[in-house]
Each structure stands twice: as C-alpha cells, then as structure tokens.
Amino acid sequence: MSDLRTRFGRPLRLAIVGGGPGAWIGEMHRTAAELDGHWRVVGGVFSSDAARSRNGGIAMGFDAGRSYGDLDELLDREKRRPDGADAVAIMTPNDTHYPFAAAALDAGLDVVGDKPVTHDLAQARDLVARTTKNGRLYAIAHGYSAYPMTRYARHLVREGVLGALRLVQVEYIQSGLATRLEDGPSSNRLSWILDSQRSGLALVMSAIGCHAQHLACFASGLSITRVAADLGRAGSGPQGRRLHVGIDGIRGRRARDADGHAGCGRRRERHPASRLRRKGHARLVAPGGKLSATGVQGEPARAIGRGDPGLPAEIIALGRAPRGHPEGLREAFANIYREVAQERMARALGETIADAPYPRIEEGAHTMAFIEACIESQRRGDWAAVEKSP
C-alpha cells in the first residue's frame, strides 16, 4: 500500500482533541498516527480550558495559530485553511465523545475516537447515521484488535481452521481502580472518571469491559444477542463510589450467539478444537547467590511487573505504555491509523481496496447495546436481549 500513499501525494492532516501535555493517551495517539508517514498531526484542542489549551499546544511544539481554545474554533478555522485537517482524533472524557464526534462528522471530517463511543445506544446509533450520511470514516481506538496475533486468531476463525466455535472466553483484568483512589491526591482524570454522569452507564464496562467484549466479538466474528450479567458496586458503605444505576464493576457475564452457543463467560469446559493455545514462550532465568528460579531466598515468591511502584525511576522510564497496558500498544494504534489512512486515500483517488478490519462505529454501537443489556439483565435478574445495532 506504500504506492497508495505516493499517489495521494501527501500525508493526511490530523487534529487532536484532548491529550494535552503529560497525557499518555495523547502521546500514544500522536506518535502512532505519524509512525508510518500516513498522517501528520497539525494542531488541536488540548484542554477544556481555552488558555491552557493554547499554551499547551505551543508547549508541545504546535503552531500558535493551530492551538485552539475549543472544538468550535478548531472546526471553523481548519475549514477556512487551504491545508485544513482531514480528520480529528478524540481522546477526551467520556461524556464529550458523542458531541465532539457529531460536530466533527457534520464538519466533513473523519474521526478516530476513544471508547466508549457514546453515553448510550441511542447516541451511538446517531453517530452511525451521521457517519453514513456525511460519507465519513469513523474508527475506534480498540488497540488490542490490531495486534498481529489477534488478527491471526481472527484469520483462523474466518478460514475455518478451528471449526465451529463452542466457547469464547475473554478476560480483561486491571488494578487501576482496585483501591480507593478518591482518598489520595486528586487529578483531572479522577474528577470525571468517578463521576457517573460523565464516565458512562457503568464505570468498569466503559473503561475496560468494552475492550473484553469487543475483542471477543472481533476475533470470533460473532455478535452477542443475549446476556446474563452479574454486576455489582465496588466498595461498600455510604461513601461508596457514585455510579449510575449502582453499577461499578463486573464479576462475570455469559452471553450466547444467535445459534445458542456460549459467547463469553466463566465456564470451565474444555474444547480443544475451538481454542488457541500458546505453543511456547521465552523466559529468562538467571539465579544468583541469593536468587532462585522462584524468587529471593528466604522471602515469599513475588512477581514484579513493568512500571510497578518501587522500581527505579530509570527502569520505569523505559516503558512506553503505562502500567497495565502491554508493550506494542503504540504499534497497534499505528496499525489502525494506517488502515484508516489507506481507506481515506483510496476513496479520494477513486480506487477500491479490500475492507480493512479496523474497529468501526458500528462495532461501537454494538458495545453500547451490550452494556445496556448487561444493566438490564442485572436489574431483572435474568437474561436480557442485546438490541441489534446498525
């Protein structure tokens, strides 16, 4: 596809919304977009405060004239430029995803947006309609879907190598909200993520549960039609976290596809024909005078992960993705950006290319339908249907 970029004649221009100085997600999007030379980040809105946004853009090396105070200013000014932005990347608090994406689509720009795409299914359906009506592209930054071996798993399913799937089991475990962060230092992120009116219908589902759901559907090629959810509030007592409809965590869920086969869950059945197994892995063991293969002699065995507290600062600095995220996330994001760029360039040249499997807004709508079904299932104490998305 490198000749496609050559024929197009220039990199696509990308404006950033969110991800100001010090925000890891902003750096992830910016560097991933530019990794293959298909995009050039030209400016953006870098804070909800106009002055901080303008100053932040300049501090990050952007031209003062393209460091905007808000999205309306960005859309208006970029539209007037002969070299205006072709797309926006949105990485702002959850409650802004829908209005910002809707405005960008109506302004004729493509969108790369973080998850969850909206607050609810109705808004997601509206974004699907706007994307189609305006002839735009809308990609979701589900980076795990763009790792090479995730794509290979999808390939094996599509080629029939695994036969009919009997079980799809997926986990996404992250300890970022395991403790009461509210009792520690405040931050801009905590101010909105723990606010049920801003973070979404269910905090954990909006933050990480959607990754697990999307990954299961993406690799298997199945859509979830029914779900039995076991949801509960994290913490206890009157000072527990405020969550809309009282949902703050997911302990397990089961779903079935249209054929009645198990879709996602915690079942323990073993089906070798429908599972991918790791054949081997690399491990370095270098025992020293005080170290055995299982840990320091005389101390309990322990596992130390990249970015864990207590590691030397220079070791933590070597990690390019935050603690809790696997390395390679930048490259996975870059795969999504490259695929969006190639489709956009091909359209502009009047050419047709094979559909790339990057996550699209229709998949985001299915995720919102799934989350709403989980909440309804918990409320009823029974199975709930997942509404069909566009």
N, C-alpha and C positions, 0 to 999 in steps of 0.2 A: 504493500500500500504506500510505499515511500514515493512512488511516482505520482500518486494522487495528490500528495502534499506539494510536489513540484509543479504539477499542472495548475493547482489552485493559486500558487504564486506568493502566498504569504501565510504566516500563522494567524489563526483566529484570535480575536481580541476578547479577553475575559475581564469582567469587572467583579470584584469581590464584595460581598455584603456580609459583614461580620469579620471575625478572625483578626482582630486588631493586634497591636504589639503584645507579645508574650502569650498569645493564644496558640496552643499547639495545633489545634484543628485548622487554624488559618494558614500556618506554615505548611501543614500537610497538603492542603488543597493547592496552595500557590506553587509549591515545588513540584508536586505531582503533575499539575496541569502543564508545566513547562518542560517536564523531563524529556519528552520525545520531540520537542520542537513544533508541536501542532498548535500550541496556544502561547500567547504572551499576555501576562497579567498587566493591565494598563492603569488600574486605579480602583476606587471603590468607596464604600462607606464602612468605616472601621470601628464605629462606636455609636450607641444610641444618643450620645451627647454630641451635638454638632461640632463644638470646638475641639473636643477630644478626637473626634473622627478626622478632622482636617489636620490637626497636629500629628495624630498617629500615622496618617498616610505619608506625611512628609518624613517622619522619623523612620518609616520603613523603606524610604527611597522612592516613593511615588511623587510625580509632579504635583505641585500645589494646586494646579488647575484641575486635577482629576482626583483630588482628595476631597470628597463631597461630605456635606453635612447630613444629608438624609437621602433616602431612596428616590423620592420625587425629584430632587435636584439632579441626582445621577442620571435618571432616565431622561429628563428634559435636556440636560447638557450633552449627554452622549448622543442623543438623537440628532442634535444640531451639528455635530462634528463630522467631517468627511471620513475620519478614521474612528468612528464610534464603535462601541463594544458590540460584539456579536452575541454574547451570552453573559449571564450572571451566575455566580456560584454563591449559594445562600447557606450560611453556617451560623445563624443567629438563634436566640432562644426559641423554643418550640412554638410558642404562641404567635410568632411572626412569620412562620414558614408559609402559611397559606396566603395572607395578604401580600407579602413580598413577591411570592411566585406568581400570583394572579396579576399583579401590576406589571411584572417583567414580561409575562406572556402577552399581555394586551399591548405592550410597547413593542412587540415584534422580536423579543429576544428569546433565545433558548435558555434553559435552566438546568443547572446541576445543583441539586438540593440535598441537604442532610435529612435524615429521618427523625421523627415521624413526619410524613409529608404535610399533615394537617392535624387539626384537633379531633375531627371525626370523619365518618364516611361521607357524609353529605358534602363537606368541603373537598374531600378527595375526588369525588365524582365531578365536582365543578372544575377542578384542575384538569381532569382528563378531558372534559368537554372543551375547555379553553385551549389546551394543547392541540387538540384536533382542529378546532375552528381556526386557530391562527397559523396552522401548519408548522408548528414548532417541535422541537425535541425537548424532552424532559427526562433527565437521568437522576437516579437516586444513588447516593454515595454509600451503597452497601458494599464496602470494600471486600468483604470475605467472599463474595461471589466472583471476584476477579482474580483470586489466587489460582495459580496454574493447576494444582491438584483438585481444587473444587471444580474447575472447568472439566478436568479429566473425569471426575466422578459423574458429572452431568453427561459427558460423552458416552461413558459406559452404559448408562441407563438408556440413553436415546438409541444406542446401537443394539440394544437388546442383550448385551453381554451378561447382565445379571439376571435376566429373565424377569418374570412378573415380581414386582416388589411386594414383600409381605410386611415389612416393618421399616419405618424410617425413624431413627432415634437421633435426637439432636439436643445438645446442651450448650448453654452459654452461661458460665459462672464468672462473676466478677465481684470483688470485695469492696468496691469503691464506696458503697453506702451501707456497709455492714455495721459500722459504728455510728454513734450519734454525732455526726459532723456539725450539727446545729450548735453543739456546746463548745465548739472550737472557734478558731478565727473565721470571720465571715469573708465571703468572696462574692463577686458579681455572679458567678455561676450558681452558687448555693442560693442566692437570693431569688432565683427564678425556678431552679430545678425542684426545690422543695415546696413551691407554691402550686397547689393543684390546679389553679386557674391558668397557669402558664405552662406547666410541664406536660399536661395531657390527661387523658381519661384514666390512665394507670401509670404511675411513675416508672416502675421497672419494665413494664411492657413497652413504654415509649422509648426507654433508654437502651435496653439490651434484649428484651423479649422479642422485639420485632426482628432483630438480627437472626435469632434462632428460627423463628417462623419463616422468614424469607429464605434462609439457607436451606431449610428442609424442602420448601416448595421449588426453589431454584434447581437444586440438584436432582430431585425426583421427577420434576415435570408435572407434579400433581398440585391441584388446588384443594384447599380444605373446605369441606362442605358442612361438617358438623363438629362441635367441640364440646367436651365436658371439662370445665375448668375448676381448679382448686386454688382459689386466690385468697390472700389474707393480708392484713395490715402488718407491716414491720414495726416492732416496738410495742409497748403497752402503756396503759395509763392515760390520764387526761392530757399529758404532754406529748402524746404520740404524734407522728407526722401527719399533717393535714393532707388528705388525699380525697379527690372527688370520688364519690360513691364508696369511700372507705377502702379502696384498693391500693396497695402499695407493694405487693410482692407476688410472685407466682411460685408455688411449690411444685406444681406439676400439672400437666394437661394432657388430654387424649384427644385425638381427632381422627376422623375417618374420611377417606376419599369417597368419590362417587360410587365406587364398586363395593364399599363396605370394608375395605382393608384398613388396617391400622395406619394412621398417618404420622402422628407424633405422640410420644408418650414415655412412660416409665416402665413399660412392660419388660419382662426379663427373658422372654422366649428367644431362642437362638435360631436363626435362619441363615445358614452359611451361604446359600445361593444368592441371598439378597443383601449381603453385607460386604463392604470393602474392609479388608484387614491390612494393617501395616506389616509389610514383609520384613523390614529391618530398620534400624535406626543407628545413628552414631552416638557413641558415648565415650567420654574421656575419663579414665580412672588413673590417678597418679598418687598413690599412697605415699605419705611421708612418715617421718618418725612419730608424729602424733596423730596421723590421719589414716583411717582405714577406708575401705570402699563404702562404708555406710555412714561415716561421719567422724568427728573428733573423738578420740578415745576418752572414755570416762564421761562423755556427755550424750544426751539423747540425740538420736538421729534427727536431722532437720534438713529441709530443702530451702535453698536461697535462690530467689528469682531475680531476674534483671530489674533494676530500679527499686528493689526493696529498701526500706529505711535501714540505715546503719551501714550501708555500703559506702565506700569512699566516694567523694563527690566526683572525682575524675573517672570512676567506673560508671557511675550513674549517667554522666555526661555522654558516654559512648552510645547509649541507647537512643535511637532515632524515633522510636514510637514510645508513648507513655507506658508506664507500668500498667499491666492488664491487657495490653494490646500486643499481638505478635509482631516481630520484625517483618518487614516486607509489606507493611500496610501502605506505605507511600507508593511502592511499585504497583500494588493492586489498585489504588486510586488512579495511578497513571494509566493503567490499562483501560479503566472506564473512560477517562478523559480522551484517550486516543481513539477509542471506538466511537464516541460521540463526535469527535472532530472529523473522522473519516466519513461518517454518515452525512454530516453537515456539508463537507466539501463536495462529496459526490452529488448531493442534491443541487448544489449551486452550479455544478458543471453539467447537470442534466444526465448524470450517469446513475446506474443502478448497481448497488453492491448487496451482497448477502446480509441479511439482518444480523447485526451483532447482538450478543446476549447480555449487554449491559442492563442493569435494572431500570425499568421504565415506570412512568407514573401509574400505569395500570396495575403494576405489582404493588405500588404503594397504596392504592385503593383497596386491594385485597387484604393488605396488612391491617388497614383501619377497620375493615369488615370483621376480620379475625379478632381484633382487640374488643370490638363492641360485642361480639358473640361470647367472648370469654367473660365479660362483665355480666351479660345477660344469663349465662349459664350459672355463674356464681349466685346471682340473685334468685334464680329459680331452683337451684339445687338439682339441676337435670341437664340433659343435652340441650344445646341451642344451635340453631341453624346459622351458618355463615352466609350473609347475604351475597348474592352474586354481584361482582363488580364489573365495570365496563371492560 
